[in-house]
Amino acid sequence: MNLQDVPVTVDLELLDAEGKPRGSSQIALPARGHLARFLDELTWSGAAYYNGTLRGSVTAGQQLAVTVVGVAATGFWSLPVIVQE
């Protein structure tokens, strides 16, 4: 969710279990807007099979609220979000 009154572009990167980049994508969030998507609903450059970490970044000073949820046949769960500055 974009917490600001201006649009924000979020850069996404898929990292494998060893921390190596596997693919990248971008999403545009309108001012005060939000987006809910499964990873396979986004367009990725360079990604095929993925098992690892999703990293998102924005320009310094921009503010977002993030929730990550996993879904499987046995139920769903939330995943931790770590903020790095």
GUTI-508201 format. One record per residue: x, y, z of N, C-alpha, C, O in turn; residue in three letters. Coordinates in steps of 0.2 Angstrom, whole numbers, plus 5000, padded with zeros to 4 digits. Example, Ala and Ser with C-alpha at 12.3 -4.5 7.8 and 13.67 -1.06 7.14 Angstrom:
2
n_X:5066 n_Y:4972 n_Z:5039 ca_X:5062 ca_Y:4978 ca_Z:5039 c_X:5066 c_Y:4984 c_Z:5039 o_X:5071 o_Y:4983 o_Z:5042 rest:ALA .
n_X:5064 n_Y:4989 n_Z:5035 ca_X:5068 ca_Y:4995 ca_Z:5036 c_X:5064 c_Y:5000 c_Z:5039 o_X:5067 o_Y:5006 o_Z:5040 rest:SER .
REM end
This chain:
85
n_X:5004 n_Y:4994 n_Z:5000 ca_X:5000 ca_Y:5000 ca_Z:5000 c_X:5004 c_Y:5006 c_Z:5000 o_X:5009 o_Y:5007 o_Z:5004 rest:MET .
n_X:5003 n_Y:5011 n_Z:4996 ca_X:5007 ca_Y:5017 ca_Z:4995 c_X:5004 c_Y:5022 c_Z:5000 o_X:4998 o_Y:5024 o_Z:5000 rest:ASN .
n_X:5008 n_Y:5024 n_Z:5005 ca_X:5005 ca_Y:5028 ca_Z:5010 c_X:5006 c_Y:5036 c_Z:5009 o_X:5005 o_Y:5040 o_Z:5013 rest:LEU .
n_X:5008 n_Y:5037 n_Z:5003 ca_X:5009 ca_Y:5044 ca_Z:5001 c_X:5004 c_Y:5047 c_Z:4996 o_X:5000 o_Y:5043 o_Z:4993 rest:GLN .
n_X:5004 n_Y:5054 n_Z:4995 ca_X:5000 ca_Y:5057 ca_Z:4990 c_X:5002 c_Y:5057 c_Z:4983 o_X:4999 o_Y:5061 o_Z:4979 rest:ASP .
n_X:5008 n_Y:5054 n_Z:4982 ca_X:5011 ca_Y:5054 ca_Z:4975 c_X:5012 c_Y:5046 c_Z:4973 o_X:5012 o_Y:5042 o_Z:4977 rest:VAL .
n_X:5012 n_Y:5045 n_Z:4967 ca_X:5013 ca_Y:5038 ca_Z:4964 c_X:5020 c_Y:5035 c_Z:4966 o_X:5024 o_Y:5039 o_Z:4967 rest:PRO .
n_X:5021 n_Y:5029 n_Z:4967 ca_X:5027 ca_Y:5026 ca_Z:4969 c_X:5028 c_Y:5020 c_Z:4964 o_X:5024 o_Y:5016 o_Z:4963 rest:VAL .
n_X:5034 n_Y:5019 n_Z:4962 ca_X:5036 ca_Y:5013 ca_Z:4958 c_X:5040 c_Y:5009 c_Z:4963 o_X:5045 o_Y:5011 o_Z:4966 rest:THR .
n_X:5038 n_Y:5002 n_Z:4963 ca_X:5042 ca_Y:4997 ca_Z:4968 c_X:5046 c_Y:4993 c_Z:4963 o_X:5043 o_Y:4989 o_Z:4959 rest:VAL .
n_X:5052 n_Y:4992 n_Z:4964 ca_X:5057 ca_Y:4988 ca_Z:4961 c_X:5057 c_Y:4981 c_Z:4965 o_X:5058 o_Y:4981 o_Z:4971 rest:ASP .
n_X:5055 n_Y:4976 n_Z:4961 ca_X:5055 ca_Y:4969 ca_Z:4964 c_X:5061 c_Y:4965 c_Z:4961 o_X:5062 o_Y:4965 o_Z:4955 rest:LEU .
n_X:5064 n_Y:4961 n_Z:4966 ca_X:5069 ca_Y:4956 ca_Z:4963 c_X:5068 c_Y:4949 c_Z:4967 o_X:5067 o_Y:4949 o_Z:4973 rest:GLU .
n_X:5069 n_Y:4944 n_Z:4963 ca_X:5069 ca_Y:4937 ca_Z:4965 c_X:5076 c_Y:4935 c_Z:4966 o_X:5080 o_Y:4936 o_Z:4962 rest:LEU .
n_X:5077 n_Y:4933 n_Z:4972 ca_X:5084 ca_Y:4930 ca_Z:4974 c_X:5084 c_Y:4923 c_Z:4976 o_X:5079 o_Y:4921 o_Z:4979 rest:LEU .
n_X:5088 n_Y:4919 n_Z:4973 ca_X:5088 ca_Y:4912 ca_Z:4975 c_X:5090 c_Y:4910 c_Z:4982 o_X:5092 o_Y:4915 o_Z:4985 rest:ASP .
n_X:5091 n_Y:4904 n_Z:4984 ca_X:5093 ca_Y:4902 ca_Z:4991 c_X:5100 c_Y:4904 c_Z:4992 o_X:5101 o_Y:4905 o_Z:4998 rest:ALA .
n_X:5104 n_Y:4906 n_Z:4987 ca_X:5111 ca_Y:4908 ca_Z:4988 c_X:5111 c_Y:4916 c_Z:4988 o_X:5117 o_Y:4918 o_Z:4989 rest:GLU .
n_X:5106 n_Y:4919 n_Z:4987 ca_X:5106 ca_Y:4926 ca_Z:4987 c_X:5107 c_Y:4929 c_Z:4980 o_X:5108 o_Y:4935 o_Z:4979 rest:GLY .
n_X:5108 n_Y:4925 n_Z:4975 ca_X:5109 ca_Y:4927 ca_Z:4968 c_X:5103 c_Y:4929 c_Z:4964 o_X:5097 o_Y:4926 o_Z:4965 rest:LYS .
n_X:5103 n_Y:4935 n_Z:4961 ca_X:5097 ca_Y:4937 ca_Z:4957 c_X:5094 c_Y:4932 c_Z:4952 o_X:5098 o_Y:4929 o_Z:4948 rest:PRO .
n_X:5088 n_Y:4931 n_Z:4952 ca_X:5085 ca_Y:4926 ca_Z:4947 c_X:5080 c_Y:4930 c_Z:4942 o_X:5078 o_Y:4927 o_Z:4937 rest:ARG .
n_X:5077 n_Y:4936 n_Z:4944 ca_X:5072 ca_Y:4939 ca_Z:4940 c_X:5071 c_Y:4946 c_Z:4943 o_X:5072 o_Y:4947 o_Z:4949 rest:GLY .
n_X:5068 n_Y:4950 n_Z:4939 ca_X:5066 ca_Y:4957 ca_Z:4942 c_X:5059 c_Y:4959 c_Z:4939 o_X:5057 o_Y:4957 o_Z:4933 rest:SER .
n_X:5056 n_Y:4964 n_Z:4942 ca_X:5050 ca_Y:4966 ca_Z:4940 c_X:5049 c_Y:4973 c_Z:4943 o_X:5052 o_Y:4975 o_Z:4947 rest:SER .
n_X:5044 n_Y:4977 n_Z:4941 ca_X:5042 ca_Y:4983 ca_Z:4944 c_X:5034 c_Y:4983 c_Z:4944 o_X:5031 o_Y:4981 o_Z:4940 rest:GLN .
n_X:5032 n_Y:4987 n_Z:4949 ca_X:5025 ca_Y:4988 ca_Z:4950 c_X:5024 c_Y:4996 c_Z:4952 o_X:5028 o_Y:4998 o_Z:4955 rest:ILE .
n_X:5019 n_Y:4998 n_Z:4949 ca_X:5017 ca_Y:5006 ca_Z:4950 c_X:5011 c_Y:5006 c_Z:4955 o_X:5006 o_Y:5003 o_Z:4953 rest:ALA .
n_X:5012 n_Y:5009 n_Z:4960 ca_X:5006 ca_Y:5010 ca_Z:4965 c_X:5004 c_Y:5018 c_Z:4964 o_X:5008 o_Y:5022 o_Z:4965 rest:LEU .
n_X:4997 n_Y:5019 n_Z:4963 ca_X:4995 ca_Y:5026 ca_Z:4963 c_X:4995 c_Y:5029 c_Z:4970 o_X:4996 o_Y:5025 o_Z:4975 rest:PRO .
n_X:4994 n_Y:5035 n_Z:4970 ca_X:4994 ca_Y:5039 ca_Z:4977 c_X:4989 c_Y:5035 c_Z:4981 o_X:4983 o_Y:5035 o_Z:4979 rest:ALA .
n_X:4991 n_Y:5034 n_Z:4987 ca_X:4986 ca_Y:5031 ca_Z:4992 c_X:4983 c_Y:5024 c_Z:4989 o_X:4978 o_Y:5022 o_Z:4992 rest:ARG .
n_X:4986 n_Y:5021 n_Z:4984 ca_X:4983 ca_Y:5015 ca_Z:4981 c_X:4987 c_Y:5009 c_Z:4984 o_X:4991 o_Y:5009 o_Z:4988 rest:GLY .
n_X:4984 n_Y:5003 n_Z:4982 ca_X:4987 ca_Y:4996 ca_Z:4984 c_X:4986 c_Y:4991 c_Z:4979 o_X:4982 o_Y:4993 o_Z:4974 rest:HIS .
n_X:4989 n_Y:4986 n_Z:4979 ca_X:4989 ca_Y:4981 ca_Z:4974 c_X:4990 c_Y:4974 c_Z:4978 o_X:4994 o_Y:4973 o_Z:4982 rest:LEU .
n_X:4986 n_Y:4969 n_Z:4976 ca_X:4987 ca_Y:4962 ca_Z:4979 c_X:4988 c_Y:4958 c_Z:4973 o_X:4984 o_Y:4957 o_Z:4968 rest:ALA .
n_X:4993 n_Y:4954 n_Z:4973 ca_X:4995 ca_Y:4950 ca_Z:4967 c_X:4999 c_Y:4944 c_Z:4970 o_X:5002 o_Y:4944 o_Z:4975 rest:ARG .
n_X:4998 n_Y:4938 n_Z:4966 ca_X:5002 ca_Y:4932 ca_Z:4967 c_X:5009 c_Y:4933 c_Z:4963 o_X:5008 o_Y:4937 o_Z:4958 rest:PHE .
n_X:5014 n_Y:4930 n_Z:4965 ca_X:5020 ca_Y:4931 ca_Z:4961 c_X:5020 c_Y:4929 c_Z:4954 o_X:5023 o_Y:4933 o_Z:4950 rest:LEU .
n_X:5016 n_Y:4924 n_Z:4953 ca_X:5016 ca_Y:4922 ca_Z:4946 c_X:5011 c_Y:4926 c_Z:4941 o_X:5010 o_Y:4925 o_Z:4935 rest:ASP .
n_X:5008 n_Y:4931 n_Z:4944 ca_X:5004 ca_Y:4936 ca_Z:4941 c_X:5008 c_Y:4942 c_Z:4938 o_X:5005 o_Y:4946 o_Z:4934 rest:GLU .
n_X:5014 n_Y:4943 n_Z:4940 ca_X:5018 ca_Y:4948 ca_Z:4938 c_X:5022 c_Y:4946 c_Z:4932 o_X:5024 o_Y:4940 o_Z:4932 rest:LEU .
n_X:5025 n_Y:4951 n_Z:4928 ca_X:5029 ca_Y:4949 ca_Z:4923 c_X:5036 c_Y:4950 c_Z:4925 o_X:5038 o_Y:4955 o_Z:4928 rest:THR .
n_X:5040 n_Y:4945 n_Z:4925 ca_X:5047 ca_Y:4944 ca_Z:4927 c_X:5052 c_Y:4944 c_Z:4922 o_X:5051 o_Y:4940 o_Z:4917 rest:TRP .
n_X:5057 n_Y:4947 n_Z:4922 ca_X:5063 ca_Y:4947 ca_Z:4917 c_X:5068 c_Y:4942 c_Z:4920 o_X:5070 o_Y:4943 o_Z:4926 rest:SER .
n_X:5069 n_Y:4937 n_Z:4916 ca_X:5074 ca_Y:4932 ca_Z:4918 c_X:5072 c_Y:4926 c_Z:4923 o_X:5077 o_Y:4922 o_Z:4925 rest:GLY .
n_X:5066 n_Y:4926 n_Z:4926 ca_X:5064 ca_Y:4921 ca_Z:4931 c_X:5061 c_Y:4915 c_Z:4927 o_X:5057 o_Y:4916 o_Z:4923 rest:ALA .
n_X:5063 n_Y:4910 n_Z:4930 ca_X:5060 ca_Y:4903 ca_Z:4928 c_X:5057 c_Y:4900 c_Z:4934 o_X:5052 o_Y:4903 o_Z:4937 rest:ALA .
n_X:5060 n_Y:4895 n_Z:4937 ca_X:5058 ca_Y:4892 ca_Z:4943 c_X:5061 c_Y:4896 c_Z:4948 o_X:5067 o_Y:4899 o_Z:4948 rest:TYR .
n_X:5057 n_Y:4897 n_Z:4954 ca_X:5059 ca_Y:4902 ca_Z:4959 c_X:5058 c_Y:4899 c_Z:4966 o_X:5053 o_Y:4896 o_Z:4967 rest:TYR .
n_X:5063 n_Y:4899 n_Z:4970 ca_X:5063 ca_Y:4897 ca_Z:4977 c_X:5068 c_Y:4901 c_Z:4981 o_X:5074 o_Y:4899 o_Z:4981 rest:ASN .
n_X:5066 n_Y:4906 n_Z:4985 ca_X:5071 ca_Y:4910 ca_Z:4988 c_X:5067 c_Y:4916 c_Z:4991 o_X:5062 o_Y:4915 o_Z:4995 rest:GLY .
n_X:5070 n_Y:4922 n_Z:4990 ca_X:5068 ca_Y:4928 ca_Z:4993 c_X:5065 c_Y:4933 c_Z:4988 o_X:5068 o_Y:4933 o_Z:4983 rest:THR .
n_X:5060 n_Y:4937 n_Z:4990 ca_X:5058 ca_Y:4942 ca_Z:4986 c_X:5060 c_Y:4949 c_Z:4990 o_X:5059 o_Y:4950 o_Z:4995 rest:LEU .
n_X:5063 n_Y:4953 n_Z:4986 ca_X:5066 ca_Y:4959 ca_Z:4989 c_X:5062 c_Y:4965 c_Z:4985 o_X:5062 o_Y:4965 o_Z:4979 rest:ARG .
n_X:5060 n_Y:4970 n_Z:4988 ca_X:5057 ca_Y:4975 ca_Z:4985 c_X:5060 c_Y:4982 c_Z:4988 o_X:5063 o_Y:4982 o_Z:4993 rest:GLY .
n_X:5061 n_Y:4987 n_Z:4983 ca_X:5064 ca_Y:4993 ca_Z:4985 c_X:5060 c_Y:4999 c_Z:4982 o_X:5057 o_Y:4998 o_Z:4977 rest:SER .
n_X:5061 n_Y:5005 n_Z:4985 ca_X:5058 ca_Y:5011 ca_Z:4983 c_X:5063 c_Y:5016 c_Z:4984 o_X:5068 o_Y:5015 o_Z:4988 rest:VAL .
n_X:5062 n_Y:5022 n_Z:4981 ca_X:5067 ca_Y:5028 ca_Z:4982 c_X:5067 c_Y:5030 c_Z:4989 o_X:5062 o_Y:5030 o_Z:4993 rest:THR .
n_X:5073 n_Y:5032 n_Z:4992 ca_X:5073 ca_Y:5034 ca_Z:4999 c_X:5068 c_Y:5039 c_Z:5001 o_X:5066 o_Y:5044 o_Z:4997 rest:ALA .
n_X:5065 n_Y:5038 n_Z:5006 ca_X:5060 ca_Y:5043 ca_Z:5009 c_X:5053 c_Y:5041 c_Z:5007 o_X:5048 o_Y:5044 o_Z:5010 rest:GLY .
n_X:5052 n_Y:5036 n_Z:5003 ca_X:5045 ca_Y:5034 ca_Z:5001 c_X:5043 c_Y:5029 c_Z:5006 o_X:5047 o_Y:5026 o_Z:5009 rest:GLN .
n_X:5036 n_Y:5029 n_Z:5007 ca_X:5033 ca_Y:5025 ca_Z:5013 c_X:5028 c_Y:5020 c_Z:5010 o_X:5024 o_Y:5022 o_Z:5006 rest:GLN .
n_X:5029 n_Y:5014 n_Z:5012 ca_X:5024 ca_Y:5009 ca_Z:5010 c_X:5022 c_Y:5004 c_Z:5016 o_X:5026 o_Y:5004 o_Z:5021 rest:LEU .
n_X:5017 n_Y:5001 n_Z:5015 ca_X:5015 ca_Y:4996 ca_Z:5020 c_X:5015 c_Y:4990 c_Z:5016 o_X:5012 o_Y:4989 o_Z:5011 rest:ALA .
n_X:5017 n_Y:4984 n_Z:5019 ca_X:5018 ca_Y:4978 ca_Z:5015 c_X:5016 c_Y:4972 c_Z:5020 o_X:5017 o_Y:4972 o_Z:5025 rest:VAL .
n_X:5012 n_Y:4968 n_Z:5016 ca_X:5010 ca_Y:4961 ca_Z:5020 c_X:5011 c_Y:4956 c_Z:5014 o_X:5010 o_Y:4956 o_Z:5009 rest:THR .
n_X:5015 n_Y:4950 n_Z:5017 ca_X:5016 ca_Y:4945 ca_Z:5012 c_X:5012 c_Y:4939 c_Z:5015 o_X:5013 o_Y:4937 o_Z:5021 rest:VAL .
n_X:5008 n_Y:4936 n_Z:5011 ca_X:5004 ca_Y:4930 ca_Z:5013 c_X:5006 c_Y:4924 c_Z:5008 o_X:5006 o_Y:4925 o_Z:5002 rest:VAL .
n_X:5007 n_Y:4918 n_Z:5011 ca_X:5008 ca_Y:4912 ca_Z:5007 c_X:5001 c_Y:4908 c_Z:5007 o_X:4998 o_Y:4908 o_Z:5012 rest:GLY .
n_X:5000 n_Y:4905 n_Z:5002 ca_X:4994 ca_Y:4901 ca_Z:5001 c_X:4996 c_Y:4894 c_Z:4998 o_X:4999 o_Y:4893 o_Z:4993 rest:VAL .
n_X:4993 n_Y:4889 n_Z:5001 ca_X:4993 ca_Y:4882 ca_Z:4999 c_X:4987 c_Y:4878 c_Z:5000 o_X:4982 o_Y:4881 o_Z:5003 rest:ALA .
n_X:4986 n_Y:4872 n_Z:4997 ca_X:4980 ca_Y:4868 ca_Z:4998 c_X:4979 c_Y:4867 c_Z:5006 o_X:4973 o_Y:4866 o_Z:5007 rest:ALA .
n_X:4984 n_Y:4867 n_Z:5010 ca_X:4983 ca_Y:4866 ca_Z:5017 c_X:4981 c_Y:4872 c_Z:5021 o_X:4980 o_Y:4871 o_Z:5027 rest:THR .
n_X:4981 n_Y:4878 n_Z:5018 ca_X:4980 ca_Y:4884 ca_Z:5022 c_X:4984 c_Y:4890 c_Z:5019 o_X:4987 o_Y:4890 o_Z:5014 rest:GLY .
n_X:4984 n_Y:4895 n_Z:5023 ca_X:4988 ca_Y:4901 ca_Z:5022 c_X:4992 c_Y:4903 c_Z:5028 o_X:4990 o_Y:4901 o_Z:5033 rest:PHE .
n_X:4997 n_Y:4907 n_Z:5027 ca_X:5001 ca_Y:4910 ca_Z:5032 c_X:5004 c_Y:4916 c_Z:5030 o_X:5005 o_Y:4918 o_Z:5024 rest:TRP .
n_X:5006 n_Y:4920 n_Z:5035 ca_X:5009 ca_Y:4927 ca_Z:5034 c_X:5017 c_Y:4926 c_Z:5034 o_X:5019 o_Y:4922 o_Z:5038 rest:SER .
n_X:5021 n_Y:4929 n_Z:5030 ca_X:5028 ca_Y:4929 ca_Z:5030 c_X:5031 c_Y:4935 c_Z:5033 o_X:5028 o_Y:4941 o_Z:5032 rest:LEU .
n_X:5037 n_Y:4935 n_Z:5036 ca_X:5040 ca_Y:4941 ca_Z:5039 c_X:5042 c_Y:4946 c_Z:5034 o_X:5044 o_Y:4944 o_Z:5028 rest:PRO .
n_X:5041 n_Y:4952 n_Z:5035 ca_X:5044 ca_Y:4958 ca_Z:5031 c_X:5049 c_Y:4961 c_Z:5035 o_X:5048 o_Y:4963 o_Z:5040 rest:VAL .
n_X:5055 n_Y:4962 n_Z:5032 ca_X:5061 ca_Y:4965 ca_Z:5035 c_X:5062 c_Y:4972 c_Z:5031 o_X:5063 o_Y:4972 o_Z:5025 rest:ILE .
n_X:5063 n_Y:4977 n_Z:5035 ca_X:5064 ca_Y:4984 ca_Z:5033 c_X:5072 c_Y:4985 c_Z:5033 o_X:5075 o_Y:4984 o_Z:5038 rest:VAL .
n_X:5075 n_Y:4986 n_Z:5027 ca_X:5082 ca_Y:4988 ca_Z:5027 c_X:5082 c_Y:4995 c_Z:5025 o_X:5079 o_Y:4997 o_Z:5019 rest:GLN .
n_X:5086 n_Y:4999 n_Z:5028 ca_X:5087 ca_Y:5006 ca_Z:5026 c_X:5094 c_Y:5008 c_Z:5024 o_X:5096 o_Y:5013 o_Z:5022 rest:GLU .
REM end
